[in-house]
Amino acid sequence: MNKRKLGDSDLEVTEISLGSWLTYSGGVEREQTDACTRAAFDAGINFFDTANAYGNGASEAAWGDILSDYPRDEYVLATKVYFPIDGESGLSAAQIHKQIDASLERLRTDHVDLYQCHRFDVETPIEETMEALAEVVKAGKARWIGFSEWTPEQIEAGLGAAVDGVTFVSSQPQYSMLWRAPEEEVFPLCASRGISQVVWSPLAEGVLSGKYAPGEPPPEDSRASSEAMNTFIRSRLDDETLTAVQRLRPIADEIGISMVQLALAWVLRRDELASAIIGASRPEQIHENIAAAEVTLSSDVCDAIDEALGDVPVRGTTLAPGAHGGVLHRHGSD
């Protein structure tokens, strides 16, 4: 599978990566987690993204068990810190140090390749956060650092507070045909500072697969029908969105690919991206998704996609769920 360089780091990651947000934190059975993870590894995916808060540590623990069967230098492992776990959250120095150790224990490794701030902590001085992240890197517990869903102001603040050259190499925003908020400001800012995008929800939680029809209940085996996984997707299932998505079907059919592959190829057309994170509950989904990396969309196809979706996509400086604006500085800092 094709690989791309992750920002200014020495990491090369596959264009398709495997995430564990809803699926491997309790959304599917352990046997499915095992089968999908091994299918991804065997198919050539080398980038695995999780977080301490997914399933209150369950996702990390599952991958620690499964990935320990593979040589550590053959995959890139990423996790995150910020959201509540065991009643504690944020990006204070104490929390960062506590959570990296807990994550490493669950993941059964002595380091992660990428340690990411899951959101921005507006209650902790950015200087404290960056100092703690630098200490984690210097201790060999993480090789590189990144962030998810930070505003341009927050990104600039983090870069300005970097300690001893330990700075960000990745940004993880929500990005898909239906959610284009990062394009205007985050993408160009990061590109100018050596930061790659690793995007989540490129299929809009499966809405862009075309499996959901307007005016009809979701399929029984879908994410939308699962009480364990449908909290966020429900907001995307309005008839206007689903009708617009169905207009993509003839575009995909004409070039001989699935709607899933169309959606993934659309995000991968951006040079700012290093990887698109997918979720999978069945191994066959892994193989369908991987095939998208071989698809190049023409400008005419991209224009047809824009025409089909019209005004449905979210654009502009819209914050993702759980994100907040603003920056807290330490007293006396600029």
C-alpha positions, 0 to 999 in steps of 0.5 A: 500500500502507498505510504506518505510522510507524516509531517516533518517526522521520520514516520511513513504511514499508509494512506489508509489507517485503522481506527478504533473509536466506536468499533473496538471499544465495545461496538463489536465483539472481541472476535471481530476486533481481532479479525479486522485488526489482523486483516488490516495488518496482513493487507499492508496497513501500518498505521493504527490509531486509538485513544485512552478514552475509547471504551475507557481503555478497552480499545487500547487493551484489545490492541495491546493484546492483538498487536503484541503478536507483530514486530513493534517496528512494523507498525506505527501506533498512535494514541491520544489524551484529553477526554475523561477516563476514570473520572479524569481528563484534560492536558495538565502535566499530571494528567499527561504523565499519568495517562501516557503510562497507563496507555503504554501498559494497556498497549503492551509497549514501551512507546507510541509513535504518535501521542496526540492531544485529543482536543485542546484544554482551555483550562490548562496553560498551553505552556504546561501542556507543551512542556509535559509533551516534551518530557514524554518525548524525551523519556522515550515514551512517544516519538512524535506529537500531534493534536486533534480538532484544534483551532488555528489560534490554538495551533499557533499557540502550541507551536509557539510554546514548543519546548526543545524542538518537540513540536507537532507533526500531525493534525487529526480533524474530521474531514469528508465530503460532508464535513469540509470545515478544516479546508479553509484555515487548518489545512493551509496553516498546518501545511506551512508548518510541516504538519500533516493531516490524519483525518477521521470519519472520512466516510461520515460514519458510513453515511457516504457508503450509500447504505442509508436511504431517505425515508427508510429505517437503517439496515439492521446490521449498520452502525446507525442501528447499533445503540453502542455506536449510533450516538453521532451518526443520528445527526447525519441521517436527515433526508436532505443529506441522505438524498444528496448522498444518493446523488453520488451513486451514479458518479461512482457507478460511472467510474466503476468504484463503490461509494465507499471508495469514492469517498475515500479517494476524494479525501486522499486527493489532498496532498495535505493528508498523510492518512485517512482513518477507517473503522471496520466491523468486518474484514471485507470492509478493510479490503474494500477501503484499501482499494480506494488508495489506488483510485485517482479522481479527475477534476470533472468527477470532483466537480460532479461530486460538488454539484451533487452535494450542493449546500449540504457539506459543512464548511467554514470554521465550524468546531467539531464535537467536544472542541472549544475555542480559546487559549489559556496562557501561563501568567507572564507568558505572551 
